[in-house]
Amino acid sequence: MITKDTTFVIVGLGLLGGSYAMGLKEAGYQVLGVARRQETIDYALEHGLIDEGTLDPEKFLPRADIVVFALYPTIMIHWIQEHQHAFHPRTLLTDVSGVKVNVADKVQSFLREDVEFIAAHPMAGRETSGIEYANTEMFKDANYIIVPTEKNTEEAVETSRQLANILHFHHIATLSMKEHDEMIGFLSQLTHVIAVSLMNTHDNSHLVEYTGDSFRDLTRIAKINETMWSELFLLNKKILLSEIDAFAKELKHFRNTLAAEDTEEMKRLFIQSTNRRKKFDKLK
């Protein structure tokens, strides 16, 4: 469990890693940061996001009670394999990865028995990246998903829940890896595919001065990190392909309805979508 003496090491000081560091520092915990560039460490120190920083992770790992990985999933897997010998016994590891199958289970398959990895997904983010955009406000309306496996202890699950509360996440839930990846395939990944596809339908830059809120809202997430999202899509390929096929089927149905000038079916679809959307409004 987290106590006032718990020391956190944040590996990866980008938007999410920097925001975790900021939130934990504001809550009074000791936070050590690991990054690839000295400029990132310098920024984090100058802005009070960390107590100490290093480019050499093994300098801090023996001091860590909890290590938070804010890295791309495949990079995180290799990172843990390379450095796990430096963890202090009973260190708890957690992550921010957007996909869990072939990530959390892979880490747990080779991890030392005296170290525990508990998967988690803070469903918060921005279209921007980098530590200079770190903020904790984005956590306050966001969901935090804990994704335990049979290898996790109850203490690790509760510690993950405690971490989410410290960072002031709005809603905390627990899902299996399969449930998580199916959920994220629809709610996040498919919506990014739709936004990207819409922006790529036409070269529409000449329409900028005429754009309304509906277009801006729908395409906000089309400003996308091409490296990270390519990796997430490939890790969740089977589920995402299924969701794309389901969406394509529904889009074709709407097209056929319009082509047939079937006003009643169009109205039914509008009413159904309106009623389904209202259920999401109630969760605010």
C-alpha positions, -999 to 999 in steps of 0.1 A, spaced: 0 0 0 10 36 -5 22 55 26 36 90 31 71 74 27 65 57 -6 90 66 -33 78 67 -69 100 63 -100 84 75 -132 100 60 -163 92 82 -193 85 119 -187 62 127 -215 26 140 -212 13 112 -190 45 105 -171 49 142 -164 13 145 -153 17 115 -129 48 131 -115 31 165 -111 1 149 -93 23 128 -70 45 157 -61 15 179 -54 3 151 -30 36 152 -11 53 121 -24 89 116 -33 91 114 -71 122 103 -91 122 107 -129 139 87 -156 141 100 -192 161 96 -224 171 133 -227 187 156 -202 166 185 -214 135 166 -202 151 160 -168 161 197 -166 125 208 -174 110 185 -148 134 197 -121 130 234 -130 92 231 -128 91 210 -96 77 179 -112 103 156 -97 127 156 -68 156 140 -88 161 129 -123 185 107 -143 192 92 -176 205 60 -159 175 41 -146 195 17 -124 206 46 -103 170 50 -90 154 15 -93 168 2 -60 152 31 -42 117 26 -58 87 13 -40 64 18 -71 76 22 -107 52 38 -132 60 31 -169 48 58 -192 64 42 -223 52 27 -255 42 -9 -248 69 -27 -268 95 -4 -254 83 -10 -219 85 -48 -223 121 -47 -235 130 -21 -208 118 -43 -180 136 -73 -194 168 -53 -195 166 -37 -161 146 -60 -139 177 -72 -120 179 -37 -105 145 -37 -89 144 -39 -51 125 -69 -39 87 -63 -35 88 -34 -60 54 -28 -76 53 -20 -113 24 -4 -132 19 12 -166 -3 35 -187 -5 14 -218 -36 15 -240 -35 -23 -248 -31 -51 -223 -32 -85 -241 3 -94 -253 16 -66 -230 7 -72 -193 7 -110 -197 41 -109 -215 57 -89 -188 43 -112 -161 56 -142 -180 93 -133 -174 92 -109 -144 111 -118 -112 89 -136 -87 97 -110 -60 85 -81 -81 48 -76 -92 34 -59 -123 -2 -46 -121 -16 -33 -154 -36 -1 -155 -49 24 -181 -55 60 -173 -80 70 -200 -67 106 -201 -47 124 -227 -44 153 -250 -37 158 -287 -4 173 -276 27 154 -263 57 162 -242 64 171 -206 57 208 -212 20 199 -216 18 180 -183 -12 188 -161 -34 170 -136 -67 186 -146 -72 160 -173 -75 133 -146 -105 148 -129 -130 138 -155 -112 107 -166 -116 69 -161 -89 48 -146 -90 11 -155 -72 -15 -134 -65 -47 -153 -54 -75 -130 -46 -111 -139 -45 -143 -119 -9 -134 -110 -18 -103 -92 -24 -99 -54 -53 -81 -38 -28 -57 -23 -15 -47 -58 -51 -41 -70 -58 -19 -39 -26 0 -43 -34 7 -79 -68 19 -68 -51 41 -42 -29 56 -68 -59 65 -90 -75 82 -60 -43 102 -52 -43 115 -88 -81 123 -85 -94 102 -113 -132 106 -117 -141 69 -120 -121 37 -112 -131 3 -127 -116 -32 -129 -116 -52 -161 -99 -84 -174 -74 -80 -202 -98 -92 -228 -126 -70 -216 -103 -40 -215 -90 -45 -251 -125 -51 -264 -137 -19 -247 -108 2 -259 -112 -12 -294 -146 4 -297 -145 34 -274 -110 47 -283 -93 30 -312 -123 28 -336 -131 65 -329 -95 74 -338 -98 54 -370 -130 73 -379 -115 107 -372 -83 99 -392 -104 85 -421 -127 116 -421 -97 139 -423 -82 118 -451 -114 116 -472 -106 149 -490 -79 175 -489 -102 198 -470 -78 226 -459 -96 251 -480 -127 247 -458 -109 258 -426 -126 292 -425 -160 276 -427 -156 249 -401 -182 245 -374 -181 229 -340 -194 196 -352 -165 190 -375 -139 202 -349 -154 180 -322 -155 149 -344 -120 153 -357 -102 166 -326 -85 132 -321 -73 131 -357 -42 150 -345 -25 118 -336 9 104 -326 16 81 -355 42 60 -338 23 52 -306 -11 47 -323 3 24 -350 18 2 -322 -15 2 -302 -36 -7 -333 -13 -36 -343 -13 -49 -307 -51 -49 -308 -54 -58 -345 -80 -86 -343 -104 -67 -321 -100 -34 -340 -106 -51 -374 -138 -65 -360 -149 -31 -349 -140 -15 -382 -160 -42 -400 -190 -35 -378 -188 2 -384 -184 -3 -421 -216 -24 -421 -235 2 -403 -222 30 -426 -233 9 -456 -267 5 -441 -271 42 -436 -259 48 -472 -285 24 -486 -312 39 -464 -304 74 -478 -302 61 -514 -336 45 -510 -350 77 -495 -363 56 -466 -372 84 -443 -387 62 -416 -356 40 -413 -334 72 -412 -355 86 -384 -353 53 -365 -316 54 -367 -315 90 -355 -338 81 -325 -317 50 -316 -284 69 -317 -299 98 -297 -312 74 -270 -279 55 -268 -259 88 -266 -280 100 -237 -268 71 -216 -232 84 -218 -243 119 -208 -256 104 -175 -221 93 -165 -207 128 -163 
